[in-house]
Amino acid sequence: MMNNSIKINFSIILLCFSFLACKTEYTALPFNHIESFKITDAEGKLVSASIVGDRIVLYWSPYQEIPASINPQIQLAENATVRPASGEKIDLSENQPVKYTVTAQDGKTKIYNLEFFFNQPYIRLSKREVPMTLLPSSVEIGVAGEHFLPEIEKTKAFLIDATKKEVPLKIKKIKAPTYIDMELPENFEVGFYQIRIISGIRSAITEPFEVKAPGVGSLFSLDLFRDRTKRDVRIGDKLRGTYHPDWLEKYHYKEELKSAKFQIYDRELGKSISYPAEVVVYKDKKEYEITIPKELPKGQLENVQIFDQTDKFITNFAIYHLTLVE
């Protein structure tokens, strides 16, 4: 009787173990995590994301272009599924948040947010060593430095005046990663300024720099002749120039161009001799003409000087390439 009881108890134990084993084998798994998330960049190189909590973080090099779309290869926990699926194309051009939902075998879900992190170095801006001189031809201002992103749409610039007011600057060209060309704003004036550059996730501000008024001589130019190949001149020929009377009045006194003098080096005397010349001013056209006087001796010219209404010297122009002939 005892032997039969032992046999029956042993059979019951085996049955229980069998039942427990079968129950464990068919229990749904609770794992709903991502084990790896990988994409390839524009050059076909593998880029692996970091999985941090519920974040999928992709790191991009400083000047690497983010593609318009990606096809991630996703490795999941055992028996889990994910939406969007592994290998499914993800459009990034719309700048919308990207979320991945992982579902475990037992139905529990976990949502991951896809994030991009630019491994971008800090911007460094160079100090302007000399003041900037404002000129009628000034239309641009530049900033030198390091680590600018090459895309204009990812970079912004602002001019900061002495009152800390900021005005946006239009960027014309980025010579990445070391130089940015910008258009000067309207009514740009002399004073002290700074420039703020925002490129990607980094920003920096220049040290204060001075913008100075133009020198009087810089507001005059001598265009010589319409035919720039001309080298020989004769008595009565006219040298043509341009000037800026409005800038003269604004930054200097009201100077009127009245006279000119040609200079020729006299080898026998060992010095330069000056010869007065007639000047005609066309103020409405911002032009003037200097006539070569008949007193001027033949030979190579040296320079021509211009003077105001009080005979005060304004500036001079070298004309060594011109020769007075018969």
Rosetta blueprint (number, residue, H / E / L):
1 M L
2 M H
3 N H
4 N H
5 S H
6 I H
7 K H
8 I H
9 N H
10 F H
11 S H
12 I H
13 I H
14 L H
15 L H
16 C H
17 F H
18 S H
19 F H
20 L H
21 A H
22 C H
23 K H
24 T H
25 E H
26 Y L
27 T L
28 A L
29 L L
30 P L
31 F L
32 N L
33 H L
34 I E
35 E E
36 S E
37 F E
38 K E
39 I E
40 T E
41 D L
42 A L
43 E L
44 G L
45 K L
46 L E
47 V E
48 S E
49 A L
50 S E
51 I E
52 V E
53 G L
54 D L
55 R E
56 I E
57 V E
58 L E
59 Y E
60 W E
61 S L
62 P L
63 Y L
64 Q L
65 E L
66 I L
67 P L
68 A L
69 S E
70 I E
71 N L
72 P L
73 Q E
74 I E
75 Q E
76 L E
77 A L
78 E L
79 N L
80 A L
81 T E
82 V E
83 R E
84 P L
85 A L
86 S L
87 G L
88 E L
89 K L
90 I E
91 D E
92 L L
93 S L
94 E L
95 N L
96 Q L
97 P L
98 V E
99 K E
100 Y E
101 T E
102 V E
103 T E
104 A L
105 Q L
106 D L
107 G L
108 K L
109 T E
110 K E
111 I E
112 Y E
113 N E
114 L E
115 E E
116 F E
117 F E
118 F E
119 N L
120 Q L
121 P L
122 Y L
123 I L
124 R E
125 L E
126 S L
127 K L
128 R L
129 E L
130 V L
131 P L
132 M E
133 T E
134 L L
135 L L
136 P L
137 S L
138 S L
139 V L
140 E E
141 I E
142 G E
143 V E
144 A E
145 G E
146 E E
147 H L
148 F L
149 L L
150 P L
151 E L
152 I H
153 E H
154 K H
155 T E
156 K E
157 A E
158 F E
159 L E
160 I E
161 D L
162 A L
163 T L
164 K L
165 K L
166 E E
167 V E
168 P E
169 L E
170 K L
171 I E
172 K E
173 K E
174 I E
175 K E
176 A L
177 P L
178 T L
179 Y E
180 I E
181 D E
182 M E
183 E E
184 L L
185 P L
186 E L
187 N L
188 F L
189 E L
190 V L
191 G E
192 F E
193 Y E
194 Q E
195 I E
196 R E
197 I E
198 I E
199 S E
200 G L
201 I L
202 R E
203 S E
204 A E
205 I E
206 T L
207 E L
208 P L
209 F E
210 E E
211 V E
212 K E
213 A L
214 P L
215 G L
216 V H
217 G H
218 S H
219 L H
220 F E
221 S E
222 L E
223 D E
224 L E
225 F L
226 R L
227 D L
228 R L
229 T L
230 K L
231 R L
232 D E
233 V E
234 R L
235 I L
236 G L
237 D L
238 K E
239 L E
240 R E
241 G E
242 T E
243 Y E
244 H L
245 P H
246 D H
247 W H
248 L H
249 E H
250 K H
251 Y H
252 H L
253 Y L
254 K L
255 E L
256 E L
257 L E
258 K E
259 S E
260 A E
261 K E
262 F E
263 Q E
264 I E
265 Y E
266 D E
267 R L
268 E L
269 L L
270 G L
271 K E
272 S E
273 I E
274 S E
275 Y E
276 P E
277 A E
278 E L
279 V E
280 V E
281 V E
282 Y E
283 K L
284 D L
285 K L
286 K L
287 E E
288 Y E
289 E E
290 I E
291 T E
292 I L
293 P L
294 K L
295 E L
296 L L
297 P L
298 K L
299 G E
300 Q E
301 L L
302 E L
303 N E
304 V E
305 Q E
306 I E
307 F E
308 D E
309 Q L
310 T L
311 D L
312 K L
313 F E
314 I E
315 T E
316 N E
317 F E
318 A E
319 I L
320 Y L
321 H L
322 L L
323 T E
324 L E
325 V L
326 E L
